[in-house]
Amino acid sequence: MAVVDINTYRLIRRLYTVEGLSQRQIAKQLGVSRPTVKKYCEGSCLPGERKEYQIDKSPLRIAIETEIVRIINENKDAPKKQKINGKIIWEMLINAGYTIGESTIRKYIQEMRIDKPEIFVPLEFEPGEAMEFDWGDVYAYIKKIKTRVSVFCAVLPYSYGIFCAVFPDKTSSSFFMGHVMAFEYFGGVPLRCIYDNLKSVVLEGSGKDAIKQEKFKKLEAHYAFEGIMGFKWLGKRLG
């Protein structure tokens, strides 16, 4: 079975979900095998995706995660300027005698935050790595009438760059148009897009167990980003 690139994957998804072509027609039109079309047309498998295997946590990781939780709890009431982040936690663990990389600690913190929403630690991001999206509400005067409108916001955690657009509602069409406008405004698409279990994204469930809306999966496939649910960072909050 051939491995397809993201462009071929996008075409398979579009021809199958938008134009309604059969798997046989798609295979003929794109010059790929029918098993390949069958594998990717439903959107349940992404190009280059490997099966995840459940691996039991090592005693060392359990000890480190326990220490991370302890550090967070001991510093949760610290003044704003003294709030800890992933780098500080890593340094504290090194000083405590643990030998582990900073990137590994950041990964642990991210996974812990998805599993345990109460763990709320500011993370550091690389340029272009992530973009967070959210909705807000404000009042605007339209033809001298005070009207409640929806504000779609996108923010880059690395630079705190922010984009906002006003819509009359929070429908899926407004949501998707907001993405297109944000990507055009910033001049590119991040590797990951972060959401707080928005209805336009999540069909059911939450966090890592969330089932994504089909329309959102198309957007995700078209722009080749990874959507992450139930996840927030402590930077300049939206709204």
Secondary structure as the mmCIF struct_conf table of DSSP 4:
data_model
#
loop_
_struct_conf.conf_type_id
_struct_conf.id
_struct_conf.beg_label_comp_id
_struct_conf.beg_label_asym_id
_struct_conf.beg_label_seq_id
_struct_conf.end_label_comp_id
_struct_conf.end_label_asym_id
_struct_conf.end_label_seq_id
HELX_LH_PP_P HELX_LH_PP_P1 ALA A 2 VAL A 4
HELX_RH_AL_P HELX_RH_AL_P1 ILE A 6 ARG A 13
HELX_RH_PI_P HELX_RH_PI_P1 ARG A 14 VAL A 18
BEND BEND1 GLU A 19 GLU A 19
HELX_RH_AL_P HELX_RH_AL_P2 GLN A 23 LEU A 30
TURN_TY1_P TURN_TY1_P1 GLY A 31 GLY A 31
HELX_RH_AL_P HELX_RH_AL_P3 ARG A 34 TYR A 40
TURN_TY1_P TURN_TY1_P2 CYS A 41 GLU A 42
BEND BEND2 GLY A 43 CYS A 45
TURN_TY1_P TURN_TY1_P3 PRO A 47 GLY A 48
HELX_LH_PP_P HELX_LH_PP_P2 ASP A 56 SER A 58
HELX_RH_AL_P HELX_RH_AL_P4 PRO A 59 ASN A 75
TURN_TY1_P TURN_TY1_P4 LYS A 76 ASP A 77
BEND BEND3 ALA A 78 ALA A 78
HELX_RH_3T_P HELX_RH_3T_P1 LYS A 80 GLN A 82
HELX_RH_AL_P HELX_RH_AL_P5 GLY A 86 ASN A 95
TURN_TY1_P TURN_TY1_P5 ALA A 96 GLY A 97
HELX_RH_AL_P HELX_RH_AL_P6 GLU A 102 ASP A 115
TURN_TY1_P TURN_TY1_P6 PRO A 117 GLU A 118
TURN_TY1_P TURN_TY1_P7 PRO A 127 GLY A 128
BEND BEND4 GLU A 129 GLU A 129
STRN STRN1 ALA A 130 ILE A 142
TURN_TY1_P TURN_TY1_P8 LYS A 143 LYS A 144
STRN STRN2 ILE A 145 VAL A 155
TURN_TY1_P TURN_TY1_P9 PRO A 157 SER A 159
STRN STRN3 ILE A 162 PHE A 167
BEND BEND5 PRO A 168 ASP A 169
HELX_RH_AL_P HELX_RH_AL_P7 SER A 172 PHE A 186
TURN_TY1_P TURN_TY1_P10 GLY A 187 GLY A 187
BEND BEND6 GLY A 188 GLY A 188
BEND BEND7 LEU A 191 LEU A 191
STRN STRN4 ARG A 192 TYR A 195
BEND BEND8 ASP A 196 ASN A 197
TURN_TY1_P TURN_TY1_P11 LYS A 199 VAL A 201
STRN STRN5 VAL A 202 GLU A 204
HELX_RH_3T_P HELX_RH_3T_P2 GLY A 207 ASP A 209
HELX_LH_PP_P HELX_LH_PP_P3 ALA A 210 ALA A 210
STRN STRN6 ILE A 211 LYS A 212
HELX_LH_PP_P HELX_LH_PP_P4 GLN A 213 GLN A 213
HELX_RH_AL_P HELX_RH_AL_P8 GLU A 214 TYR A 223
TURN_TY1_P TURN_TY1_P12 ALA A 224 ALA A 224
STRN STRN7 GLU A 226 MET A 229
BEND BEND9 GLY A 230 GLY A 230
BEND BEND10 LEU A 234 LYS A 236
#
